[in-house]
Amino acid sequence: MTFEAFLAWSEGQPGRFELVAGVPVAMAPERAGHARMKARVHRALSDALAATGQPCEAFIAGMTVRIDERTAYEPDVVVHCGPRIPDGALVIPDPVIVVEVLSPSTRGADAGAKLDDYFRLPSVRHYLLVKTDGPRVIHHARQDDGTITTRIVSEGELMLDPPGIRLTLAALAG
């Protein structure tokens, strides 16, 4: 299935889906801890972005990130910087920060195939894998020379530049 066919198909389906190598894949229901962490991450990113005054916006699950013609994901939280995305849009163009909250059913894909796929997009500078039993964040960052660095953060803050924000782990604590 192509990306365009997937978008048209998915709008009429109950539940949520991602497109993986041309095949629609149903997303598992979320546990309460996952949903809470996703909301805390969204709030923390939104607050940090608002403090900068930059034209950036954080979106909570529901928006699609297109990887290529046969692959598209729906991250838990995604940040876009630039012109405001129209209200009717389904796709986030040029994401800067992508966040996945880890769960038992998605941990392998989030840390493997999705890590590789998200960094195929030149706009992605940060990929955060957030653990619900923490908070702990695995921060993958694209450096200016194109290399990807990884660090595990369990306290303090993350500097996410671009877009030039600080994400405190205390804001993710429940």
C-alpha positions as CSV (number, residue, x, y, z in Angstrom):
1,M,0.0,0.0,0.0
2,T,1.3,3.5,-0.8
3,F,1.3,6.3,1.7
4,E,-1.5,8.2,0.0
5,A,-3.7,5.0,-0.2
6,F,-2.9,4.4,3.5
7,L,-4.1,7.9,4.5
8,A,-7.3,7.5,2.6
9,W,-7.9,4.0,4.0
10,S,-7.0,4.7,7.6
11,E,-9.5,7.6,7.9
12,G,-12.4,5.2,7.6
13,Q,-11.0,2.6,10.0
14,P,-11.8,2.1,13.7
15,G,-8.6,2.3,15.8
16,R,-5.2,3.6,14.9
17,F,-2.7,2.2,12.4
18,E,0.8,2.7,11.2
19,L,2.2,1.8,7.7
20,V,5.2,-0.5,7.8
21,A,6.7,-1.5,4.5
22,G,3.4,-1.0,2.7
23,V,1.3,-2.9,5.3
24,P,-1.1,-1.3,7.7
25,V,-0.3,-2.4,11.3
26,A,-2.9,-1.9,14.1
27,M,-1.6,-0.1,17.1
28,A,-2.2,-1.8,20.5
29,P,-4.4,-0.1,23.1
30,E,-2.6,2.0,25.6
31,R,-2.2,1.3,29.2
32,A,-2.9,4.1,31.7
33,G,0.7,4.6,32.6
34,H,1.6,5.0,28.9
35,A,-1.1,7.6,28.4
36,R,-0.1,9.6,31.5
37,M,3.5,9.7,30.5
38,K,2.6,10.7,26.9
39,A,0.5,13.6,28.3
40,R,3.3,14.7,30.7
41,V,5.9,14.7,27.8
42,H,3.5,16.7,25.6
43,R,2.9,19.2,28.4
44,A,6.6,19.6,29.2
45,L,7.5,20.1,25.6
46,S,4.6,22.5,25.0
47,D,5.6,24.6,28.0
48,A,9.3,24.7,27.0
49,L,8.4,25.7,23.5
50,A,6.0,28.4,24.6
51,A,8.8,29.9,26.8
52,T,11.0,30.4,23.7
53,G,8.5,32.2,21.6
54,Q,9.7,30.2,18.6
55,P,7.2,29.1,15.9
56,C,7.1,25.5,17.2
57,E,4.3,23.3,18.3
58,A,4.1,19.9,20.0
59,F,1.5,17.4,18.9
60,I,0.3,14.5,20.9
61,A,-0.5,11.1,19.2
62,G,-2.7,11.2,16.2
63,M,-0.5,13.0,13.7
64,T,1.4,11.0,11.1
65,V,5.1,11.2,10.3
66,R,5.8,10.0,6.7
67,I,9.1,8.2,6.4
68,D,8.8,7.2,2.7
69,E,6.2,6.0,0.2
70,R,5.6,2.8,2.1
71,T,6.3,3.7,5.8
72,A,4.5,6.1,8.2
73,Y,4.4,6.2,11.9
74,E,2.2,7.9,14.6
75,P,4.6,8.9,17.4
76,D,3.4,9.6,20.9
77,V,4.6,13.2,20.7
78,V,6.1,15.1,17.8
79,V,7.4,18.7,17.5
80,H,7.3,20.7,14.4
81,C,8.9,24.1,13.9
82,G,8.0,26.5,11.1
83,P,4.8,27.7,9.6
84,R,1.6,26.7,11.4
85,I,0.3,23.4,10.2
86,P,-3.3,23.7,8.8
87,D,-6.1,22.4,11.0
88,G,-7.1,19.7,8.5
89,A,-3.6,18.3,8.1
90,L,-2.9,14.7,9.0
91,V,0.8,14.7,8.4
92,I,3.6,16.5,10.3
93,P,6.1,17.9,7.8
94,D,9.7,18.1,8.9
95,P,9.5,16.9,12.5
96,V,12.3,18.1,14.7
97,I,11.7,16.1,17.9
98,V,10.0,12.7,17.9
99,V,9.0,10.9,21.1
100,E,7.9,7.4,21.7
101,V,6.9,6.2,25.2
102,L,8.1,2.7,25.6
103,S,5.7,-0.1,26.2
104,P,6.2,-3.9,26.3
105,S,4.5,-4.4,22.9
106,T,6.5,-1.6,21.1
107,R,9.9,-1.5,22.8
108,G,11.7,-3.5,20.1
109,A,10.3,-1.5,17.2
110,D,10.8,1.8,18.9
111,A,14.4,1.2,19.7
112,G,15.2,-0.6,16.4
113,A,13.4,0.1,13.1
114,K,11.8,3.3,14.1
115,L,15.1,4.7,15.4
116,D,16.7,4.0,12.0
117,D,13.6,5.3,10.1
118,Y,13.1,8.5,11.9
119,F,16.7,9.5,11.4
120,R,16.3,9.0,7.7
121,L,14.4,12.3,7.8
122,P,16.9,15.1,7.6
123,S,14.7,17.3,9.9
124,V,14.8,15.0,12.9
125,R,17.3,16.2,15.4
126,H,16.1,14.4,18.5
127,Y,14.5,11.0,19.1
128,L,13.4,10.4,22.7
129,L,12.5,7.0,24.1
130,V,10.7,7.6,27.4
131,K,10.4,4.9,30.0
132,T,7.3,4.9,32.1
133,D,9.1,3.5,35.2
134,G,11.2,6.5,35.9
135,P,11.2,8.9,34.3
136,R,14.2,7.9,32.2
137,V,14.9,9.1,28.7
138,I,17.1,7.6,26.1
139,H,18.0,10.6,24.0
140,H,19.3,10.0,20.5
141,A,20.5,13.3,18.9
142,R,21.8,14.1,15.4
143,Q,24.9,16.3,15.7
144,D,25.8,19.0,13.2
145,D,28.2,16.6,11.4
146,G,25.4,14.0,11.0
147,T,26.5,11.6,13.7
148,I,23.9,10.2,16.1
149,T,24.8,10.3,19.8
150,T,22.9,8.4,22.5
151,R,22.7,9.0,26.2
152,I,20.5,7.8,29.0
153,V,19.2,10.6,31.3
154,S,17.4,9.8,34.6
155,E,17.7,13.2,36.3
156,G,18.3,16.8,35.5
157,E,17.5,18.1,32.1
158,L,17.9,17.6,28.4
159,M,19.0,20.4,26.1
160,L,17.2,20.0,22.8
161,D,18.8,22.3,20.3
162,P,17.3,22.9,17.8
163,P,14.8,24.2,18.8
164,G,16.7,25.5,21.8
165,I,14.7,24.2,24.7
166,R,15.4,22.5,28.0
167,L,13.3,19.5,29.0
168,T,13.5,18.8,32.7
169,L,13.0,15.2,33.8
170,A,11.2,16.5,36.9
171,A,8.4,17.6,34.6
172,L,8.0,14.0,33.5
173,A,7.7,12.6,37.0
174,G,4.2,11.5,38.0
